[in-house]
Amino acid sequence: MRRPDQQTTTRPAPEATLGTGNGTGTGPAGPDAAPGAGPAAQSGAPGAGPDTPPAGARSAGPGEPSGPPAATGTPAALPGTAGTGSAGTGSAGAGFTGEPTAEGALAPYLRGQAAEFLRSLRLHHEYSAPADAGGHGAAEAARALRRAARRIGGSLHTFRAALDPHWADQLRGELAWLTGILAREHAYANRLARLVDALHLLSGPTLPAARGARAAGEAAGADAQGRAALGVGAARAAALLERRLTLARTRSHSAALQALGSSRFHAIADAVALLASEVPAPSGHAGRAAAASLLEPAELAEQRLLTAVAALPPDDTGPYNEAQDAAWHQARLLLRLHRYAHEVVLGGADPGLTAPGHALDLHRDAVEAAGAAAAAARTPRIAPATAYALGVLHADQRHGVESARAAFRETWPYATALAAP
């Protein structure tokens, strides 16, 4: 964990391994692992679910700060350590007078998130009653449920050594399955709204003819014809997207209801209920030593984030390349894990990472929306005007991807992490 208030010129170690350290060599499963894929899998859509307060997540987050504090270097280490790549020690973190331990910081954090999980589950059951089914309250409760599950899963991943490893891996995998199932419906609904709104903007009123030179008038006429052609296919494209994504959302809703009534989910709820009162600790002398301090795993989570950001493709690599999306998704997952570790060790979120986290959420949304437009364009026997509108929509979402990347680079508080090592 580091703070953005001390400037250094140290860059993250390029040899650091991304996505490892869970004891299985398979990468950070945690909050965004693919449903049914076990604790080591990653997901594209569900992280999909927003991550909210106050860490800069996309849909469930409350008001977010306008931007991070200015900084030009990598942050200073947590109190009590020199940290990887740090130039010194900072002041004591909020709520701690010494090095945070599993008993003093992690256990209360996990118990608090478990209690939030159970409260959200109770509210979800209440709002899902026949009289209130499908209401706004049920959706908010589901987001709070996912939010607590992601924080528990992320903390189990980062601080695995301070816990019973077998228990942590098993519960983390089950929580990843649950958050993936619950996030799909919300993700499909947001994707449909985003694409339909974009189509309305792209097929707006015809531009007026330009004044002045004849060439300018001809260009304006060609643009107006293109806008008219887009308008012809936009309505059909919107209808096609609505059919496809509404069907996917309905299936996801049914899958979520089925999951919440399954014995697998009840086993998860029982495990979280036990976690609300007792956090399993590792056994033996080695386990007690691992639980003595949370600083090392928190520093490792941050170092992975800094290394992943440093490895992102530069912004002058030419035309958009879809192969680069995976690196940005990985940075988003690592930023989420770092935020949760910051909450555990320092007792609160890092406001400097709110805007970069929001930019990465927008990046993920734009990538998935572009993929949905491309998939719809491959529908057999669609009219040429519809295909044209979907092509324009796909290009528009790709521009959104590039804009989100630029926003991340502008708001990332540790400037040296964006420089080549």
HELIX and SHEET records of a PDB file:
HELIX    1   1 GLY A   30  ASP A   32  5                                   3    
HELIX    2   2 ALA A  102  LEU A  106  3                                   5    
HELIX    3   3 ALA A  107  TYR A  127  1                                  21    
HELIX    4   4 HIS A  136  THR A  158  1                                  23    
HELIX    5   5 ARG A  160  ALA A  162  5                                   3    
HELIX    6   6 PRO A  165  LEU A  202  1                                  38    
HELIX    7   7 ARG A  214  LEU A  260  1                                  47    
HELIX    8   8 SER A  263  LEU A  275  1                                  13    
HELIX    9   9 GLY A  284  ALA A  290  1                                   7    
HELIX   10  10 LEU A  295  ALA A  310  1                                  16    
HELIX   11  11 GLU A  322  GLN A  324  5                                   3    
HELIX   12  12 ASP A  325  LEU A  346  1                                  22    
HELIX   13  13 PRO A  351  LEU A  353  5                                   3    
HELIX   14  14 THR A  354  ALA A  377  1                                  24    
HELIX   15  15 PRO A  384  THR A  411  1                                  28    
HELIX   16  16 ALA A  415  LEU A  418  5                                   4    
SHEET    1   A 2 ARG A   2  ARG A   3  0                                        
SHEET    2   A 2 ALA A  76  ALA A  77 -1                                        
END                                                                             
